[in-house]
Structure formats: structure tokens, C-alpha cells
Amino acid sequence: PRIAAGKNLAFWPLGPLFRGSGAFFIRRRFLGGKLYAEVLYHYIKTLIKTGYSLEFFIEGGRSRTGKLVLPKIGLLHMILRAYYEGATRDLIFVPTYIGYDQVLEEKAYLSELEGKKKETESVGQLVRARKFLKRRYGRAYIQFSEPLSLNNFLAQQQLNGMNETEKIRTVSNELAFQVVEAINRISVVTPFALVCAALLTYPRKGVYRRELLKIIQVMYDYLKARNVPMADSLENLNQAVEETLALCEVRKLITPIEEEEGLSDELGLGGYSIDETKRPLLEYYKNNIIHFFLPAAMVSLATLSGTGFEFERRQVLEDVRFLDDFFKYEFFFNGLDPEALVDQTLGYFSSREVVVSLDGGDNRYTLSASGLKELAYFANLLYNYLESYY
């Protein structure tokens, strides 16, 4: 494929190597550069017309928060313009997920989030990066979604009465979100992301080991019920969790603490304290998989916002609709409307007896004794978002 790459990667000696491997380098922004944009468009149109495959990153760059960011549609806009100008009879889009157990650049991402300027790629940076080659970072994952035909996609759109410019703008936005949602659906839950998410569902700075293992099991059961793609290592959940907790200790993300003097960890006692300075790093990996937990998290928030243990579906639906609109630029909901989201999630919670129907139907519920804790685990996944918005 011909690969759209940022101009920052054109430095020697990697620039020529990347170019020889199919990369073409473009500016990240070219507002006002009409000639540059037009030359780039004709280059892309020629590639499509000649039959080359194009690889581009629809987010426009790497996510610094760990979750998928809103798509950038500039390049997609050019590709669609080439299609409308007859460069090809159809275009096939293949949404692709690439993920990692641990990300090499995690420290750089966090420092950039705190306001530090991104360090420009250079030979010196390349030389300094040699130390990373001596470490083990786990596995890389790649997943492909079902290919999407542009002709089929356009057949489902209501574009009558629009001129070509309006069509391209409308289709670019709709298609970009459909591609991003497809990437979200095929992303892989890793043991590291799951443990990080579980650690952050506990409101205190420390968590008992037995409580943490219970949280992980609750979250794992939910993911299994939703048929979410998971790393092969999670087939043996206990072993994967133990190895991940050991890794977290080595990396000093958590510190083991004893519950009481003389009690053995083998009994599931003891616990872990979380280093507050490492919390943003845990958040980064939690964000890798937070989209899978959104239905449970929003329904849990809505359920727990009332007084007492009893609640009505009507009120939960009203709150979820609010949250769906409130977070519409923060998360991708994979086209699931609030009503279906609430019904599916309450159905799941009912099957686990987390909530119990009071009227024999699906209108009024009460929380079970164990349900209060289980819902709190999911609700706490969004607590930091609500806090930061507030």
C-alpha cells in the first residue's frame, strides 16, 4: 500500500527507508495552502486511478489519551472527491485496529497531555531509543473489520437534492464515524488494560486483593457476555491477572500491602496501593477499552443516581439519553440508541440478579444487596470524566 505519513517522519535515515516502503509524507495542516492541497489531491487521485491501495490513519495521529479520538476527514474528503470525479468505480474501506499490551511512547504521551511540547523525531531520538529494544513490551495485535463498499454505503444514504460538494461533506462525516466505530468494535481487550480499568474502579487509593479479583471477574463476565474480542492470554484469566499484577508491581504502578500482620496473600488477602503519580498511566490503558463498558457504566450511573434501592426504567432511560448527548464528542456509541442500550443492559443485570424486577416486567426494579457494589464498579469508570467536565 501507499501510506500517508506525517512530514515529521521524513528525517534521515528513516525518511528514505519509509519512502521506499510506500510512505508519502504530508503536512499535518495545510489550511490556506490551496496549491499544496490541490497538488496532494491530484497525487491521491492518481494513486487511486492507477489501482494502488491507500493506508491512512483516520484519527490524524496517535491518541494521547488511550481512547479513539474524533476522526479527521481531510484525506477522506480527497479520496471521496476522486471517486466522484470518476477515478474508480468503487472504493473498499477496511477498518483496521492495531494495539499493544504496552505502548513504548506512553511517558511521552502523558507529558504531552500535561502541556509539554512534542519532541520532533530526529536521528538523536532514534539513537536514544535503542534502550527500548532491550525490554519486553508484550504483544502487538492487529484486527480487520468487514470490508465496506462505498457504493453500498452510498445506496443507504439520503443524498437527493445535494450538490457534489454537499454530498462529499455529508458522506465524509458519516463514513468517518462508521469506520471509527468499526475499529472500536474490533479492538482487543488486553490483560493489562483490564487490570488497569479494575484498579481505577475502586474509589480509594488502595484496594484489597480479594476485592480487586472480584472486580476483574465482574468486568470479564460482562465482556464475555458481549462477545468482545479479547487477547488469547485471557482464556486463562487467573494466570493472566497474576502475571499482569506482577508486571504492575515491577513497574511500580501498584505497591503490595498486607491487610493484617501474618496473613498470607495465598488466601487472597492483602492488597495494593496505587501510586497517585502513576494514575494517568493507568487511565491511558483503561481508556483503551472504556468504550466496551459504556452501556453498563451509563446505566449504572443512572441507576445509582436515585435515592434508595428502587428505580424505574423510565428514569434510567431519561438519564442515559442525557449522558449519551453529554458525551457525544467524547465517546463512540457504535450506533446503539439509548432505548436499546438500556434494555440490553438491564436484561444483563437482571440475568445476574444485580437488579430484580418488582412488577414482573421491565418497568420497576430494585437493587439486590450484591448489585449495589457491582453497579458501582461500572459507574466509577466514568467518574473521572464527570469530575473533569464539572
CORMO-V745675 format. One record per residue. RES is the residue in one small letter. SS is DSSP state (A for helix, B for strand, O for the rest). PSI is psi in degrees with one decimal (none if undefined). D_CENTER is the distance of its C-alpha to the mean C-alpha in Angstrom with 1 decimal. Layout:
res->(RES;RES)
ss->(SS;SS)
psi->(PSI;PSI)
d_center->(D_CENTER;D_CENTER)
//
This chain:
res->(p;r;i;a;a;g;k;n;l;a;f;w;p;l;g;p;l;f;r;g;s;g;a;f;f;i;r;r;r;f;l;g;g;k;l;y;a;e;v;l;y;h;y;i;k;t;l;i;k;t;g;y;s;l;e;f;f;i;e;g;g;r;s;r;t;g;k;l;v;l;p;k;i;g;l;l;h;m;i;l;r;a;y;y;e;g;a;t;r;d;l;i;f;v;p;t;y;i;g;y;d;q;v;l;e;e;k;a;y;l;s;e;l;e;g;k;k;k;e;t;e;s;v;g;q;l;v;r;a;r;k;f;l;k;r;r;y;g;r;a;y;i;q;f;s;e;p;l;s;l;n;n;f;l;a;q;q;q;l;n;g;m;n;e;t;e;k;i;r;t;v;s;n;e;l;a;f;q;v;v;e;a;i;n;r;i;s;v;v;t;p;f;a;l;v;c;a;a;l;l;t;y;p;r;k;g;v;y;r;r;e;l;l;k;i;i;q;v;m;y;d;y;l;k;a;r;n;v;p;m;a;d;s;l;e;n;l;n;q;a;v;e;e;t;l;a;l;c;e;v;r;k;l;i;t;p;i;e;e;e;e;g;l;s;d;e;l;g;l;g;g;y;s;i;d;e;t;k;r;p;l;l;e;y;y;k;n;n;i;i;h;f;f;l;p;a;a;m;v;s;l;a;t;l;s;g;t;g;f;e;f;e;r;r;q;v;l;e;d;v;r;f;l;d;d;f;f;k;y;e;f;f;f;n;g;l;d;p;e;a;l;v;d;q;t;l;g;y;f;s;s;r;e;v;v;v;s;l;d;g;g;d;n;r;y;t;l;s;a;s;g;l;k;e;l;a;y;f;a;n;l;l;y;n;y;l;e;s;y;y)
ss->(O;B;B;B;B;B;A;A;A;O;O;O;O;A;A;A;A;A;A;A;O;O;B;B;B;B;O;O;O;O;O;O;O;A;A;A;A;A;A;A;A;A;A;A;A;A;A;A;A;A;O;O;O;B;B;O;O;O;O;O;O;O;O;O;O;O;O;O;O;O;O;O;O;A;A;A;A;A;A;A;A;A;A;A;O;O;O;O;O;O;O;B;B;O;O;B;B;B;B;B;O;O;O;O;O;A;A;A;A;A;A;A;A;O;O;O;O;O;O;O;O;O;A;A;A;A;A;A;A;A;A;A;A;A;O;O;O;O;O;B;B;B;B;B;O;O;O;B;B;A;A;A;A;A;A;O;O;O;O;O;O;O;O;A;A;A;A;A;A;A;A;A;A;A;A;A;A;A;A;A;A;A;A;A;A;A;O;O;B;O;A;A;A;A;A;A;A;A;A;A;O;O;O;O;O;B;B;B;A;A;A;A;A;A;A;A;A;A;A;A;A;A;A;A;A;O;O;O;O;B;O;A;A;A;A;O;A;A;A;A;A;A;A;A;A;A;A;A;A;A;O;O;O;B;B;B;B;O;O;O;O;O;O;O;A;A;A;O;O;O;B;B;B;B;O;A;A;A;A;A;A;A;A;A;A;A;A;O;O;A;A;A;A;A;A;A;A;A;A;A;A;A;A;A;O;O;O;O;O;B;B;B;A;A;A;A;A;A;A;A;A;A;A;A;A;A;O;O;O;O;O;O;O;O;O;O;O;A;A;A;A;A;A;A;A;A;A;A;A;A;A;O;O;O;B;B;B;O;O;O;O;O;O;B;B;B;B;O;A;A;A;A;A;A;A;A;A;A;A;A;A;A;A;A;A;A;A;A;A;O)
psi->(156.8;127.3;123.7;118.7;150.9;147.1;-23.0;-16.2;7.5;13.8;152.9;140.2;-2.2;-29.8;-55.6;-35.8;-46.3;-43.1;-40.9;-20.5;4.9;-2.5;144.1;135.8;132.0;155.5;147.6;-31.2;136.6;43.0;129.8;-19.6;74.1;-41.9;-44.1;-46.2;-39.4;-39.7;-44.0;-42.0;-46.4;-30.5;-46.6;-40.9;-40.3;-41.6;-44.8;-44.0;-35.6;-17.2;13.0;148.0;144.5;134.8;125.0;157.4;108.7;-18.4;-12.1;-1.2;179.4;141.8;132.2;-11.1;-14.4;-21.7;162.2;137.0;169.3;139.5;149.1;130.2;7.0;-50.9;-39.7;-38.8;-43.7;-39.7;-42.2;-36.0;-41.5;-39.1;-47.9;-23.2;11.6;20.5;-25.2;157.7;-27.8;159.3;135.5;119.3;133.9;94.7;130.9;133.8;132.0;122.4;171.2;151.5;-48.1;143.0;129.9;-38.2;17.4;-40.0;-40.2;-40.4;-45.9;-39.8;-33.8;-36.7;-31.6;-1.3;-5.6;141.5;141.3;133.2;128.0;137.3;138.1;172.7;-41.8;-42.5;-36.7;-42.7;-42.5;-24.9;-5.7;-32.7;-27.5;-24.4;-15.4;-9.8;160.2;129.9;11.4;-148.9;158.7;148.1;137.7;132.3;143.6;133.8;171.3;134.3;147.0;117.1;130.2;-38.1;-44.9;-39.4;-44.3;-31.6;-21.6;-6.1;150.1;92.9;8.5;139.4;-3.3;145.9;176.5;-41.1;-43.7;-38.4;-46.7;-42.4;-45.4;-47.4;-38.7;-47.8;-48.7;-44.8;-41.1;-44.4;-35.5;-39.0;-45.5;-41.7;-35.9;-39.7;-42.6;-42.9;-32.1;1.8;152.9;133.5;120.5;157.7;-39.1;-44.2;-40.6;-44.6;-40.9;-43.1;-43.6;-41.1;-33.7;-4.1;-10.9;125.6;-20.3;174.5;-12.1;160.4;136.9;144.2;-45.2;-34.4;-42.0;-44.6;-34.2;-42.9;-45.9;-42.0;-42.4;-44.2;-39.6;-44.3;-40.3;-44.6;-41.1;-41.7;-29.6;3.4;43.0;139.8;128.8;152.6;144.9;-33.4;-21.4;-4.2;-30.7;84.1;-46.7;-47.3;-43.1;-40.9;-44.1;-43.2;-37.6;-41.2;-38.9;-39.9;-41.0;-36.9;-46.0;-39.2;1.8;30.8;-30.8;156.6;126.3;139.7;148.7;137.1;-47.9;149.1;131.9;-4.9;138.7;141.9;-22.2;-23.2;4.1;14.4;-171.8;-170.4;-164.2;140.1;148.4;126.0;115.9;-31.9;-19.3;-2.5;-42.2;-32.0;-41.9;-39.5;-39.4;-47.7;-31.4;-40.4;-20.6;-30.4;6.8;-29.3;-27.7;-26.4;-2.0;-45.1;-48.3;-38.9;-43.0;-42.3;-38.3;-44.0;-46.0;-40.3;-42.7;-9.7;-17.1;174.4;139.9;-172.1;-17.0;147.0;161.9;144.5;-39.0;-44.1;-39.1;-43.8;-40.7;-44.0;-39.4;-38.5;-40.7;-47.8;-37.5;-43.0;-39.1;-38.6;20.1;-22.6;6.4;-40.6;162.7;128.6;11.0;36.6;8.9;118.5;154.6;-38.0;-46.3;-39.0;-46.3;-46.0;-44.5;-41.8;-41.4;-34.4;-42.1;-45.7;-34.6;-39.7;-25.8;0.9;30.6;-39.7;150.4;131.3;137.3;-19.2;12.7;1.9;-140.5;35.8;-41.1;136.6;164.3;151.8;139.4;170.0;-42.6;-23.0;-34.7;-45.3;-44.8;-40.8;-34.4;-35.9;-47.6;-42.4;-37.1;-16.6;-27.9;-0.9;-43.0;-29.7;-46.6;-40.8;-44.6;-37.3;-40.8;none)
d_center->(25.4;25.9;22.9;22.2;21.9;22.2;25.9;25.1;24.9;28.5;30.2;32.9;32.8;29.3;29.7;32.4;30.7;27.5;29.7;31.7;28.5;27.7;26.0;27.2;26.6;25.9;25.8;22.6;24.6;27.9;28.7;32.4;32.8;34.1;35.8;32.9;30.6;33.4;34.0;30.3;30.3;33.4;32.1;29.0;31.4;33.7;31.0;30.0;33.7;34.5;32.0;29.5;25.9;23.4;20.2;18.1;14.7;13.8;11.9;15.2;14.2;11.9;9.3;11.3;9.1;6.3;3.6;4.7;8.2;11.1;12.9;16.2;18.8;21.8;21.9;21.0;23.9;26.3;25.4;26.2;29.3;30.5;30.1;32.1;34.7;35.3;33.8;32.6;33.1;29.5;26.1;23.7;19.9;17.9;14.1;13.1;10.2;11.2;10.0;12.2;13.5;14.3;14.0;17.4;16.9;15.2;18.4;18.7;15.3;16.3;19.8;18.8;16.9;20.2;22.1;23.3;23.8;22.0;24.5;25.7;25.6;29.1;31.4;31.7;28.0;28.1;31.1;29.5;26.4;28.8;28.4;24.8;26.3;28.2;25.2;23.1;19.3;18.8;17.4;15.5;13.9;14.2;13.9;15.5;15.3;18.6;20.4;20.8;24.3;24.8;28.2;26.9;24.2;27.0;29.2;27.0;26.9;29.6;30.8;34.5;36.4;33.9;35.0;33.2;31.5;30.2;29.0;27.1;25.4;24.6;23.4;21.2;19.2;19.1;18.3;15.6;13.6;14.6;13.4;9.9;9.7;11.3;8.8;6.1;9.2;10.2;7.5;9.4;9.7;11.9;14.8;13.9;10.5;12.4;15.4;13.7;12.3;15.8;17.6;16.1;17.0;20.6;22.1;24.7;24.7;25.6;25.0;27.5;26.7;27.6;25.4;22.4;23.1;23.4;20.1;18.4;20.5;19.7;15.9;16.7;19.1;16.7;14.2;17.4;18.8;15.9;16.2;12.7;12.7;13.5;15.1;18.8;19.7;18.4;21.3;23.4;21.4;24.1;24.6;20.9;20.7;24.0;23.1;19.8;21.8;24.5;22.1;20.9;24.6;25.5;22.9;24.4;21.1;23.2;27.0;28.9;31.3;34.1;34.5;38.2;40.6;41.5;38.7;37.0;33.2;34.1;34.7;31.1;32.4;31.7;28.3;26.0;25.9;22.8;23.7;22.7;22.4;19.7;17.6;15.4;14.6;13.7;11.5;9.6;9.0;8.5;5.6;4.1;5.0;6.1;5.7;8.2;10.4;10.8;14.1;15.6;14.7;16.3;19.2;19.8;20.0;22.3;24.4;24.9;25.8;29.2;32.3;33.4;32.1;32.8;30.6;30.7;28.2;29.3;28.2;24.8;24.2;25.4;23.1;20.0;21.1;21.4;17.9;16.5;18.5;17.9;14.1;14.3;13.5;10.7;8.4;8.8;11.1;11.8;15.4;16.3;19.1;19.7;22.8;21.3;18.4;21.1;23.4;21.1;19.8;23.4;24.6;22.4;23.5;27.0;27.0;26.2;28.9;26.6;28.0;31.5;33.0;36.1;37.5;36.9;34.4;31.1;32.3;33.0;31.4;31.9;29.8;31.0;31.7;28.8;26.5;26.6;24.9;22.4;21.3;21.2;18.7;16.1;17.4;17.0;13.2;13.6;16.9;15.9;14.4;17.7;19.7;18.5;19.1;22.4)
//
